Amino acid sequence: MKKYLFVYGTLQKGYGLNAYLENAKFVADAKVKGFKLLGGFGIPFAVKEKDSNIKGEIYLLNEDFIKNDLINIDIIEGSYSRIKSTALMDNGKNLPVELYEYKGNQKYLKEIPKGDFKKWRIAPY
């Protein structure tokens, strides 16, 4: 059993939380349609938005990672829900992924231009 996880914020390469993915395999840069990124407090929040897309990275999670490590990411992403979606890789191929969607209060959040966290918040973080 394996899964693909799409990450779009501080879990990406160059940011502090990427260490949680050290036992996962980077697959590709990609984007996911149907979401936009909101930013606040230095972190991004993916929310559904029909005509938008977000940029990020895909990681392959093997069975050991799913059993032993994924729970740690679920904990740090506590106010998010892990949901299924489809990512379009830079090579033009689609891949089924899971990503963390935010469903909390958006009152103090502002849209991140072009759904690109890396351009909005320069590493390291």
HELIX and SHEET records of a PDB file:
HELIX    1   1 GLY A   16  LEU A   21  5                                   6    
HELIX    2   2 GLU A   63  ASN A   68  1                                   6    
HELIX    3   3 LEU A   70  ILE A   76  1                                   7    
HELIX    4   4 PRO A  113  GLY A  115  5                                   3    
HELIX    5   5 PHE A  117  TRP A  120  1                                   4    
SHEET    1   A 5 LYS A   3  VAL A   7  0                                        
SHEET    2   A 5 ILE A  43  LEU A  61 -1                                        
SHEET    3   A 5 LYS A  25  GLY A  40 -1                                        
SHEET    4   A 5 TYR A  80  MET A  89 -1                                        
SHEET    5   A 5 ASN A  94  TYR A 102 -1                                        
SHEET    1   B 4 LYS A   3  VAL A   7  0                                        
SHEET    2   B 4 ILE A  43  LEU A  61 -1                                        
SHEET    3   B 4 LYS A  25  GLY A  40 -1                                        
SHEET    4   B 4 LYS A 110  GLU A 111 -1                                        
END                                                                             
